[in-house]
C-alpha cells in the first residue's frame, strides 16, 4: 500500500473514531437532559432556585466594597468552577445586582474547558 493511501486511511479512521465519541457524548447529554426534565418538579425547582440564590448572594458579597475581584476567590468560596462563577456574575450584572465595569484577562491554554477529555483525544 502506498504511503499516501495509508495516511489517508489512518486519517479517516481517526475521524470515524472522533465522530463516534462525539455521537456518544451527544446521546449522553440528551439522556441526562431528559432525566433532568422529567424530575423538574416544583420542589426540585424550588431547591435549585434556593441554591442559586445562595450562590448569587455569596458571589455578590465580593463586590460589596467595589473594586477588583479575582474569579478564583469566588470559585473557592462557592465551590463553583471558574467558568460557572463567570456565568453567575454575568447573570448578576444583567439582573442589576452587581455592575461589571471592566474585565481583565490573559492568554488562555488553548483548551476548551467545557469539552470532555474523551472528545479531545
C-alpha positions as CSV (number, residue, x, y, z in Angstrom):
1,X,0.0,0.0,0.0
2,X,1.3,3.4,-0.9
3,X,2.2,5.8,1.9
4,X,-0.5,8.4,0.8
5,X,-3.3,5.8,0.9
6,X,-2.2,4.5,4.3
7,X,-2.1,8.1,5.6
8,X,-5.5,8.9,4.2
9,X,-7.0,5.7,5.7
10,X,-5.4,6.5,9.1
11,X,-6.9,10.0,9.0
12,X,-10.3,8.6,8.1
13,X,-10.1,6.0,10.9
14,X,-9.3,8.8,13.4
15,X,-12.2,10.9,12.0
16,X,-14.6,8.0,12.4
17,X,-13.4,7.4,15.9
18,X,-13.8,11.0,16.8
19,X,-17.3,11.1,15.3
20,X,-18.2,8.0,17.4
21,X,-17.1,9.8,20.6
22,X,-19.0,13.0,19.6
23,X,-22.1,11.0,18.9
24,X,-21.8,9.1,22.2
25,X,-21.4,12.4,24.1
26,X,-24.4,13.9,22.4
27,X,-26.5,10.9,23.2
28,X,-25.3,11.0,26.8
29,X,-26.2,14.7,27.0
30,X,-29.7,14.1,25.6
31,X,-30.3,11.3,28.1
32,X,-29.2,13.5,31.1
33,X,-31.3,16.4,30.0
34,X,-34.3,14.1,29.5
35,X,-33.8,12.7,33.0
36,X,-33.5,16.2,34.5
37,X,-36.6,17.4,32.6
38,X,-38.6,14.5,34.0
39,X,-37.6,15.3,37.5
40,X,-38.3,19.0,37.2
41,X,-40.9,19.1,39.9
42,X,-42.0,22.3,41.8
43,X,-40.0,21.1,44.8
44,X,-36.8,20.4,42.7
45,X,-37.2,23.8,41.1
46,X,-37.5,25.5,44.5
47,X,-34.4,23.7,45.8
48,X,-32.5,24.8,42.7
49,X,-33.6,28.4,43.0
50,X,-32.7,28.4,46.7
51,X,-29.2,27.0,45.9
52,X,-28.8,29.5,43.1
53,X,-29.9,32.4,45.4
54,X,-27.3,31.3,48.0
55,X,-24.5,31.1,45.3
56,X,-25.6,34.5,43.9
57,X,-25.5,36.1,47.4
58,X,-22.1,34.7,48.1
59,X,-20.7,35.9,44.8
60,X,-22.3,39.3,45.1
61,X,-20.8,39.7,48.6
62,X,-17.4,40.0,47.0
63,X,-18.5,43.3,45.3
64,X,-19.8,45.0,48.5
65,X,-16.8,47.3,48.7
66,X,-16.4,47.6,44.9
67,X,-13.0,47.2,43.3
68,X,-11.3,44.3,41.6
69,X,-12.3,40.7,42.4
70,X,-10.5,37.5,41.4
71,X,-12.7,34.8,40.0
72,X,-10.5,32.2,41.8
73,X,-11.5,33.7,45.2
74,X,-15.2,33.4,44.4
75,X,-14.7,30.0,42.9
76,X,-13.0,28.8,46.2
77,X,-15.7,30.4,48.4
78,X,-18.6,28.9,46.4
79,X,-17.1,25.6,45.2
80,X,-18.1,26.5,41.7
81,X,-15.8,26.3,38.7
82,X,-14.2,29.5,37.3
83,X,-16.5,29.2,34.3
84,X,-19.6,28.9,36.4
85,X,-18.6,31.8,38.5
86,X,-18.1,34.0,35.4
87,X,-21.6,32.9,34.1
88,X,-23.1,33.7,37.5
89,X,-21.5,37.1,37.6
90,X,-22.8,38.0,34.1
91,X,-26.3,36.9,35.3
92,X,-26.0,39.1,38.4
93,X,-24.9,42.0,36.2
94,X,-27.9,41.5,33.9
95,X,-30.2,41.5,36.9
96,X,-28.7,44.7,38.3
97,X,-27.3,43.1,41.5
98,X,-23.7,44.0,40.5
99,X,-22.2,46.1,37.8
100,X,-19.2,44.7,36.0
101,X,-17.2,47.8,35.0
102,X,-14.2,46.0,33.4
103,X,-12.8,42.6,32.6
104,X,-9.1,41.7,32.8
105,X,-7.6,38.5,31.3
106,X,-4.6,36.8,29.9
107,X,-3.9,34.4,27.1
108,X,-5.5,31.0,27.8
109,X,-4.2,27.5,27.5
110,X,-6.0,27.0,24.2
111,X,-8.1,24.2,25.6
112,X,-11.9,24.4,25.9
113,X,-12.7,23.6,29.5
114,X,-16.3,22.7,28.5
115,X,-15.3,19.8,26.3
116,X,-14.9,16.4,27.8
117,X,-11.4,14.9,27.7
118,X,-12.7,11.9,25.9
119,X,-13.5,14.0,22.9
120,X,-10.1,15.8,22.9
121,X,-8.2,12.6,22.0
